[in-house]
Amino acid sequence: MKRNLFSIYFIIVLALLAGCGAVEEKSATNTGSDSSVKTLVMATSADYPPYEYVETAKGGEIVGFDIDVANHIAKKLGYKVEIKDMDFNGLIPAIDSGKADFVIAGMTPNEERKKTVDFSDEYYAAQQLIVTKDKAIKRVEDLEGKTIGVQLASIQEKEADNLLKDHKFEVVQRNKVTELVQEMKSNRVDAAIIEDAVVYEFLKKNKDLSSFALPNTDAAGSAIAFPKDSELTKEFNAELKKMKEDGTLDELVEKWFGVKK
């Protein structure tokens, strides 16, 4: 009887020890997990090379200047990034609805947008250009009576409104810059207002297109958009400052725009 009791006691002790070992092993496994790393949802409009675009040669990966900037900052801050591609006019609503933690898409921090989102410091400035297939269009005055394309909800849309104060032409809106280029090539649009770095990319691939600078406009700066009062704004600004100071940002500008600063 004593031997039976001893056997039962011995089995219970072994079971308890095995349980403790399992707990310790599970705890060690959780310590090395990446589950603690927060993922930030980044919204962009991947039709704006070289800022952001779909690289078919890389299996549809979204690449570009903005993507490198965002990934660099997120890595330094210890975040992962999940990219959501959408139409440009849906980017700010994505922040408002909580579907995105931040937006980076060559976006200019104008007063209207500042009403609903906060912006980081500006990280790049670009000039607006008129792009056209019609070689006879060489200045703003030549746009009289023509059809001008702009991306919906973009800063270029505001530039067209400013031009309409002194000139008469029709404005058409499209969701994507690629659509504007196609409209010009199909002779449905006479010209389009597009940012300079983006224009250069399209001119390389479309020899029938030409461009000229839009006069009397300041360079439009790009910044990262965040929800109102987001702590990320301060965090990203600190890293942007470091990128400007240590030359990282200049390296990315040279990589994507071919401009050495």
Sequence and secondary structure as in RCSB ss.txt:
>XXXX:A:sequence
MKRNLFSIYFIIVLALLAGCGAVEEKSATNTGSDSSVKTLVMATSADYPPYEYVETAKGGEIVGFDIDVANHIAK
KLGYKVEIKDMDFNGLIPAIDSGKADFVIAGMTPNEERKKTVDFSDEYYAAQQLIVTKDKAIKRVEDLEGKTIGV
QLASIQEKEADNLLKDHKFEVVQRNKVTELVQEMKSNRVDAAIIEDAVVYEFLKKNKDLSSFALPNTDAAGSAIA
FPKDSELTKEFNAELKKMKEDGTLDELVEKWFGVKK
>XXXX:A:secstr
 HHHHHHHHHHHHHHHHHHHHHHHHHHHHHHT STTS EEEEEE SEETTTEEEEGGGTSEEESHHHHHHHHHHH
HHT EEEEEE  GGGHHHHHHTTS SEE SS    HHHHTTEEE    EEE EEEEES TT  SGGGGTT EEEE
ETTSHHHHHHHHHTTT   EEEEES HHHHHHHHHTTS SEEEEEHHHHHHHHHH TT EEEE TT   EEE  E
EETT HHHHHHHHHHHHHHHHSHHHHHHHHHH    
